Structure formats: C-alpha cells, structure tokens
C-alpha cells in the first residue's frame, strides 16, 4: 500500500511539474519576428496595369573568375521604348528577386510603380551568382547557391572583382540589345544578404557606373572581411552614391561557437555602416524592423525603397501636361 501511494504521489508531482514547465515556456515564448510582415498591394499584379516581360534565361561567360558563368533574366517593362535611353536596376540572387511566390516579386513592383510614374521606366536584370557548368543553378528549390556555387567568394570578398563582372561583362551584353542610359544616376543595383554587400561593392568601386544601392539584410560582416566597409566609408572621400539599408533586430546576431563576435553581427554592422554613411554626408536612408535574416520585412519595404532611391526621376509641373498626369500605358510595338 505504501509503495502504491508513493507511486501515485510521484505521478501527481510529475504532472504538476509538467504544467509548471509549460507555463514557463508560454511565458518565455516569443512570437516569430517575421510574423508581423505581409506583402502590400504594390507587390501583386493588378488588372489594367501593363505587365512587363521577363526574357531569358541567358548565360554570361565569366573571365573574372575563369571557368564560371552567370545566368540572368531581363525584365522589359511594357513602356520600354528602344529609342529612349532607359534606366537600369540590377538584382543579385536574381532567381529569388523574380520568384513569383517569394517575398520580393520585383517584377510586380516595377510594373505597378512604373505605371503610376513613381519610378522611371527601367530595365530590370535578375542575375544569379557565378557557377561552373557542372554546378547546380540556384533556384527556389535548390537554394541561393551557398556551398555549391561561387556565391560566397564572389559576393562577400571586399574587392573590385564583382564590380568588374557587372560593368565589364554584364553591361556590354545588355547594351547589345537594349538602350541603357549611360547616366550613372539612372543605374541602380540591389540585393539581399550577401547579394546586398555585392550590390554595395559595385557602386562603391564603380560610382561612375552605378549610384543607387538597395540593401536588404546586407552581409556587411566578416564572411570574407566585408565588415571593412564602415572603416572604408569613414576614411575615404565621399562618393556620389545613394544607399537604402533595410535590416532587422533579429537578424543574425554574432553567436559563433557559443561566443559573441561583433564582426559576425549582421544588425550591428548594418547600423555601423548607416552611421558611417550618415557622418560622411551620404544620401542614405534606412528602415530597421524586428525581422530575422531573410526577406519578409524586405519584401514589405521594397516598394518604398524603390520610390526613395528613384525619387529624382524627371517630373513635369506643367498644369497643362496631361501626359504627365496620366498613367504610363504600354508602348505599342
């Protein structure tokens, strides 16, 4: 009888302990930081808005990293007129930026904003990181390319090699088929994570080619020494580039092997870069959410980032200009 009573008491105490643990867990549970972010109307197709065409994929041989190649797609807006020099926006990790089921959906945003005259008519390019012909192409199914392409070295190494790929290899290929503006103020470049630091590097190294940078959860960290850009900004003469930084307080926060390393703290390094750009008088904007490392908040912010980066597009204030007061319709071909 004693033994049975002791056993019964043990069951009761165990159950009470489980309830207590459950209550503590509920108290300590935190909502997923990404759960607060939803795509807005600018990210979806709308009836009556002319839809641009995505052409490709195309293959671009690479001489900067011999033996590799880049896959890219070209977004051609319905309003593109080959007789008029056109703005350009290049997106790294192109497969993710054009994915119709993912977080950015850049082609939808460009369709809507071009139609409403909120950004200029522009060609968009979605370029994937380099890879050898034997390596798997990055895709929504395969991943972004880390560990199986040249992405890590190409995007994160703070030198001019990636800038050369864009300016010496991609631009000439585009200019064969499209009337791309020669004005660097009419050229923008962007990306997420390692693709964001790659975009920044292109404008930093070639400001006479690209002057607008869109950075989401940028990896300005010590993957391959990329945390040097804060110091480079502070030590260098101001360059004529415009930068919009987007990041989150729950981005990767620098824990490596159980120890904190600030050189691997994504949010800290984005804040440091923002402060350095501000101190040097750059045209810089930023938005910091609660998000993890990814594109949930970046997708929500993307339309406004594009509006801000391209806010200096030509505007007519003539009250009789009915063309300027109307939507941009498709150019007949």
C-alpha positions in Angstrom: 0.0 0.0 0.0 2.9 2.4 0.9 4.6 1.6 -2.4 1.4 2.3 -4.4 0.8 5.6 -2.6 4.3 6.7 -3.2 3.9 5.8 -6.9 0.7 7.8 -7.1 2.2 10.8 -5.4 5.1 10.7 -7.9 2.6 10.8 -10.9 0.8 13.8 -9.4 4.1 15.7 -8.7 5.3 14.9 -12.2 2.1 16.2 -13.8 2.4 19.4 -11.7 6.0 19.8 -12.8 5.0 19.5 -16.4 2.3 22.1 -16.0 4.8 24.4 -14.4 7.3 23.9 -17.2 4.5 24.5 -19.8 3.6 27.8 -18.1 7.2 29.0 -18.0 7.6 28.0 -21.7 4.5 30.0 -22.6 5.8 33.0 -20.6 9.2 32.8 -22.3 7.8 32.0 -25.8 8.4 34.8 -28.3 6.4 35.4 -31.5 8.2 34.8 -34.7 9.7 38.2 -35.6 8.8 37.6 -39.3 5.1 37.0 -38.4 4.3 40.7 -38.5 5.2 41.3 -42.1 2.9 40.9 -45.1 3.3 42.0 -48.7 1.4 45.1 -49.6 -0.7 45.8 -52.8 2.4 47.1 -54.7 3.7 43.5 -54.8 0.8 41.9 -56.6 -0.4 42.1 -60.2 -3.4 44.4 -60.8 -6.0 44.5 -63.6 -5.3 47.3 -66.1 -1.6 47.6 -65.2 0.6 46.8 -68.2 2.7 43.8 -67.5 6.4 43.7 -68.4 8.1 40.7 -70.0 10.8 38.6 -68.4 13.2 37.3 -71.0 15.8 34.5 -70.6 17.4 32.8 -69.0 20.7 33.8 -70.7 24.2 32.6 -69.9 27.1 35.1 -69.4 30.6 33.6 -69.6 32.9 35.0 -66.9 36.5 35.9 -67.4 36.9 37.5 -63.9 36.5 34.0 -62.3 37.7 31.7 -65.1 35.6 28.6 -65.7 32.4 30.1 -64.2 29.3 31.6 -65.8 26.3 33.7 -64.7 22.6 33.0 -65.5 20.5 36.1 -65.8 17.0 37.2 -66.9 15.9 40.6 -68.2 12.7 42.4 -67.3 11.4 44.6 -70.1 8.6 46.9 -69.0 5.6 47.3 -71.3 6.5 51.0 -71.6 10.1 50.4 -72.8 10.8 52.4 -76.0 14.1 51.4 -77.6 14.5 54.9 -79.0 14.8 56.4 -75.4 17.8 55.7 -73.1 16.3 53.7 -70.2 17.1 53.4 -66.5 18.6 50.1 -65.2 18.1 48.1 -62.0 20.2 45.0 -61.4 19.3 42.5 -58.7 21.7 39.9 -57.3 20.4 36.4 -56.5 18.1 37.0 -59.4 16.2 33.8 -59.0 14.9 34.9 -55.6 14.1 38.5 -56.6 11.9 37.4 -59.5 10.3 34.4 -57.8 6.5 35.0 -58.2 5.8 33.1 -54.9 8.5 34.6 -52.7 9.0 37.8 -50.7 10.2 40.4 -53.2 8.4 39.9 -56.5 10.3 42.7 -58.1 8.7 42.5 -61.5 5.2 43.1 -60.0 6.5 46.1 -58.0 8.2 47.6 -61.1 5.0 47.1 -63.2 2.9 49.0 -60.6 5.4 51.8 -59.8 6.3 52.4 -63.4 2.6 52.6 -64.4 1.9 55.1 -61.7 5.0 57.2 -62.5 6.5 56.6 -59.1 9.8 55.3 -60.6 11.2 55.8 -64.1 10.7 53.3 -66.9 13.5 50.9 -66.3 15.0 47.6 -67.5 15.4 45.1 -64.7 18.1 42.4 -64.6 18.0 39.3 -62.3 21.4 37.8 -62.2 22.4 34.7 -60.3 25.8 34.1 -58.6 28.5 32.5 -60.8 28.9 28.8 -61.0 30.8 26.3 -63.1 28.7 24.4 -65.8 28.8 21.3 -63.6 27.4 23.1 -60.5 23.7 23.3 -59.7 21.8 26.5 -60.7 20.5 28.4 -57.7 16.7 28.3 -57.6 13.8 28.4 -55.2 14.1 24.6 -54.9 17.9 24.2 -54.8 18.7 27.3 -52.7 20.6 30.5 -53.2 24.0 28.9 -54.0 25.9 28.9 -50.8 28.2 25.9 -50.7 27.5 24.8 -54.3 28.4 27.9 -56.4 30.8 30.8 -56.4 28.4 33.0 -54.4 30.3 33.2 -51.1 33.6 34.3 -52.6 32.1 36.4 -55.4 29.6 38.4 -53.3 31.4 38.7 -50.0 35.0 39.5 -50.8 35.7 43.2 -50.5 37.5 43.9 -53.8 36.5 45.1 -57.3 36.1 41.7 -58.9 32.3 41.6 -58.7 32.1 45.2 -59.9 34.1 44.1 -62.9 31.7 41.3 -63.7 28.7 43.7 -63.7 30.4 46.6 -65.5 32.8 44.8 -67.9 30.7 41.7 -68.7 27.0 42.2 -67.9 26.6 45.8 -69.1 28.1 45.2 -72.6 25.9 42.2 -73.1 22.8 44.3 -72.1 23.8 47.2 -74.3 23.8 45.0 -77.4 20.0 44.5 -77.1 18.7 47.4 -75.0 19.1 51.2 -75.0 20.6 51.5 -71.5 21.2 55.0 -70.2 24.9 56.0 -69.8 24.0 58.3 -66.9 25.1 56.6 -63.6 22.3 58.3 -61.8 20.0 56.2 -63.9 21.5 52.9 -62.8 20.7 51.1 -59.6 21.7 47.8 -58.1 20.4 45.8 -55.1 20.3 42.5 -53.3 19.7 40.7 -50.1 22.2 39.3 -47.6 25.5 38.6 -49.5 23.8 39.9 -52.6 23.3 43.2 -50.8 27.0 43.7 -50.0 27.8 42.7 -53.5 25.5 45.5 -54.8 27.1 48.0 -52.4 30.6 46.9 -53.7 29.6 47.6 -57.3 28.5 51.1 -56.6 31.4 51.7 -54.2 34.0 50.5 -56.7 32.3 51.9 -59.8 30.3 55.1 -58.8 30.6 56.4 -62.3 28.6 53.3 -63.5 26.1 52.8 -60.6 24.9 55.3 -58.0 21.8 53.7 -56.3 22.1 50.8 -53.9 19.2 48.8 -52.4 20.4 46.6 -49.4 18.2 44.2 -47.5 19.8 42.3 -44.5 23.2 43.1 -46.0 26.1 40.8 -45.0 28.5 43.6 -44.1 30.2 41.0 -41.8 33.4 39.0 -41.7 32.4 36.3 -44.1 35.3 37.3 -46.2 36.2 40.5 -44.4 33.2 42.5 -45.6 32.9 44.4 -42.3 35.7 46.7 -43.5 33.2 48.9 -45.4 32.3 51.0 -42.3 36.0 52.0 -42.0 36.4 52.5 -45.7 33.4 54.9 -45.8 34.9 56.9 -42.9 38.4 57.0 -44.3 37.5 57.7 -48.0 36.4 60.8 -49.8 32.6 60.8 -50.1 31.3 59.1 -53.2 28.2 60.1 -55.2 26.1 57.1 -54.3 22.7 56.8 -52.6 22.0 53.9 -50.3 18.9 52.5 -48.6 19.6 49.9 -45.9 16.9 47.5 -44.6 17.6 45.2 -41.7 16.1 43.6 -38.6 16.9 43.4 -34.9 16.6 39.6 -35.1 19.0 39.3 -38.0 22.0 37.0 -37.3 23.5 38.5 -34.1 27.0 37.2 -34.0 26.9 34.0 -31.9 29.7 31.7 -33.2 30.7 28.6 -31.2 28.8 29.8 -28.2 30.6 33.1 -28.1 29.6 36.5 -29.4 31.7 38.0 -32.2 30.6 41.5 -33.2 32.2 41.1 -36.7 29.5 38.5 -37.3 26.6 40.6 -36.0 24.5 41.5 -39.1 22.4 44.1 -37.4 25.3 45.8 -35.6 27.3 46.0 -38.8 24.3 47.5 -40.7 23.8 50.1 -38.0 27.6 50.9 -38.1 27.5 51.3 -41.8 24.4 53.5 -41.6 26.1 55.8 -39.0 29.3 56.0 -41.1 27.4 56.9 -44.3 25.4 59.5 -42.3 28.5 61.0 -40.7 30.1 61.4 -44.2 27.1 63.1 -45.5 25.8 60.4 -47.9 22.3 60.3 -49.2 21.3 57.4 -47.0 18.0 56.1 -45.8 17.3 53.0 -43.6 14.4 51.1 -42.0 15.0 48.6 -39.2 12.3 46.1 -38.3 12.1 43.1 -36.0 12.8 40.6 -38.7 15.1 37.6 -38.9 17.7 37.1 -41.6 15.6 36.9 -44.8 13.2 38.9 -47.0 10.0 39.1 -45.0 10.4 42.7 -43.9 12.4 43.5 -47.0 9.6 42.4 -49.2 7.2 44.7 -47.4 9.7 47.6 -47.6 10.8 47.0 -51.1 8.3 49.3 -53.0 9.1 52.2 -50.7 12.8 51.6 -51.0 12.4 51.8 -54.8 10.4 55.0 -54.6 13.0 56.6 -52.4 16.0 55.5 -54.4 14.4 56.7 -57.7 12.7 59.8 -56.3 14.7 62.2 -58.5 13.2 60.9 -61.7 12.2 63.7 -64.1 8.8 65.3 -63.2 6.8 67.8 -65.2 5.0 70.5 -63.2 3.2 72.0 -66.2 -0.5 72.1 -65.3 -1.5 71.6 -68.9 0.7 68.4 -69.3 -2.0 65.8 -69.4 0.5 63.1 -70.3 2.4 63.6 -67.0 -1.0 63.5 -65.2 -2.0 60.1 -66.7 -0.7 56.6 -66.1 2.1 55.2 -68.2 0.5 52.9 -70.8 2.2 50.2 -72.8 4.2 51.4 -75.8 2.7 49.9 -79.0 5.2 47.8 -81.0 
